[in-house]
Amino acid sequence: MTFQATASFAAELDQQDPLRLFRDRFFIPPVNGKPSIYMCGNSLGLQPKSAKTLIETELNDWAGLGVEGHVHGKNPWLYYHHFTQEALSKLLGARKKEVVAMGSLTNNLHLLLISFYRPTTKCYKVLIEHRPFPSDQYAVDSQVRMHGFTPEQAVIEMKPRSGEVNLRTDDILATIKEHADELAVVIMGGVHFYTGELLDMQAITAAAHEAGATCGFDLAHAIGNVPMQLHDWSVDFACWCSYKYLNSGPGGVAGIFVHEKHHTNDAIIRLEGWWGHDEANRFKMENKFVSMHTAESWQLSNAPVFPMAIHKAALDIVEEAGGIQAMRKKSEVLTSYFEFLLLKAKATSGADFTILTPSAIEQRGCQLSLSFASNGKAIHERLTEQGVIADWREPGVIRMAPVPLYNSFTDVYRLVSLMFNNPFEN
Ligand SMILES: Cc1ncc(COP(=O)(O)O)c(C=O)c1O
C-alpha cells in the first residue's frame, strides 16, 4: 500500500478498517477532558467496558448464592478457568488442553522452570536473551542457584552483534549449537519488551531440540499481539501475562502453555496443588496427587474468579473481532503506517532518533521503540502534556504500541504530528 502523510488519508484508512467499531468497547483514558492518544498497550491494555458487567455477575452470584456459586453460579466458579481456554488456545496456536489461565507471570515462569530446567552436572546451562525483562533474569538466576550453580557458570546471555540492537536468528541458532553439549533449556521473550523484536520461535525451538534442550518462551509481549503456532512448533512451555495486549487489568490472571507431549509424563517434576489434581475426583479429598494430564496439572489453587471475569470479558472481544488473525492484519498496516510517518517526519524535521524495532514486519509486533540521542525525555514530557500516553524507558527510549483493537490510523497521524510539531503541514 502506498501511504500518504495527511490527516485525510489516515481518516480514509480508519473508514476502511473493519475493526474500527471495537475502539468503542474500551474506556480511552481522558487527558485534559479529551480522549488521550493511548500508546501504552505494551504496558497496560485498556479496560473493556464489558468488564464491569462480568464482574457484577460474579458479585451478584456471590451475594445471592454464597458458596453455592461454585456450582450453581451463572458461570460456576469451580470451572472458571475453562471459560478462557478456547480463546487462549486460538491466540497461541495450541490445543485447548495445552493452555490454562492461572497465577501470575513470574510465578508461572518459576513453576515451569521447576519442570523444564532439570540440570545435570554436564548439561546445566540456560540460554536467555541479553537484557531480558529483569524479572525473567531474576527468575533464571535464582533457579540456577537453586540447583547449586552460579549465574556466571550457568546462564548464557544471547547478545546482539556489536553495534546492533536486535538479535539475528542465525546467531541464536549458532549459539545453541555451540553450547549443545551443556545446554539444558532455552528461555526467551517471544517479543522483546524493550526493542519490540519478534523472535523466530519455530526455528529457535527446533534448534534447542536438536541440541537436546527444552525450549520455552515468555510471551508477555507476544500474546494478543502476533499469531503463534506453539503446538505445531513443538514449543515445550510458555507463560504470559494478560494485562498488556489481552486487556485483562493490572496484575490480572496470567497463563501457561505446556505442550501435550509432556502431559502424560508422570515422571515430570512439578510443584503440585489440588487444582492440578484430576478434576473428576478433586473433591474426594484424597491425599495422593493424580495429574489432570493437561496443562491444568500445573495449577496450584482454585481460580481467582474476579480477575478471570475481566479476562473473559476481554477475550470475548478478541473472539468477536475475528481473533488474532484479524487483529494482526490491521496491526501490520497500522504499525507500518506509524513507521512511515515517523521516517517521513524525521526526513523533514531532522529529528535525532532511530527506530530500534526491526523494520521487517515478520520480525516485530505492533510496538515501535524510538531511541533519542538527546532530547527524548523532553519530547516525552511534552507529548504527555498534549494528551499522549506513551512509555518512557531509560536511558532514552519511548515505546509506543498502536493496538489494533482500540487505536486508529488517526491516532498515529496525530501522535507523529504532535511529536515533531506538525512536520506534514506543507
Ligand atoms: C516480558 C516480561 N516478563 C515478565 C514480566 C513480569 O510480570 P509479572 O509482574 O506479572 O510477573 C513483565 C512485566 O511487564 C514482562 O513484560
The ligand as an SDF file (V2000), in Angstrom:
LIG
                    3D

 16 16  0  0  0  0  0  0  0  0999 V2000
    8.4730   -9.6840   29.3910 C   0  0  0  0  0  0  0  0  0  0  0  0
    8.0070   -9.6110   30.8120 C   0  0  0  0  0  0  0  0  0  0  0  0
    8.3320  -10.6050   31.6530 N   0  0  0  0  0  0  0  0  0  0  0  0
    7.9520  -10.5800   32.9520 C   0  0  0  0  0  0  0  0  0  0  0  0
    7.2000   -9.5390   33.4510 C   0  0  0  0  0  0  0  0  0  0  0  0
    6.8170   -9.5590   34.9090 C   0  0  0  0  0  0  0  0  0  0  0  0
    5.4730   -9.7590   35.0620 O   0  0  0  0  0  0  0  0  0  0  0  0
    4.7340  -10.0630   36.4530 P   0  0  0  0  0  0  0  0  0  0  0  0
    4.9650   -8.9040   37.3610 O   0  0  0  0  0  0  0  0  0  0  0  0
    3.2900  -10.1220   36.0420 O   0  0  0  0  0  0  0  0  0  0  0  0
    5.2670  -11.3360   36.9940 O   0  0  0  0  0  0  0  0  0  0  0  0
    6.8270   -8.4850   32.5990 C   0  0  0  0  0  0  0  0  0  0  0  0
    6.0170   -7.3620   33.0900 C   0  0  0  0  0  0  0  0  0  0  0  0
    5.7230   -6.4000   32.4310 O   0  0  0  0  0  0  0  0  0  0  0  0
    7.2520   -8.5280   31.2450 C   0  0  0  0  0  0  0  0  0  0  0  0
    6.9680   -7.5330   30.3990 O   0  0  0  0  0  0  0  0  0  0  0  0
  1  2  1  0
  2  3  1  0
  2 15  2  0
  3  4  2  0
  4  5  1  0
  5  6  1  0
  5 12  2  0
  6  7  1  0
  7  8  1  0
  8  9  2  0
  8 10  1  0
  8 11  1  0
 12 13  1  0
 12 15  1  0
 13 14  2  0
 15 16  1  0
M  END
$$$$
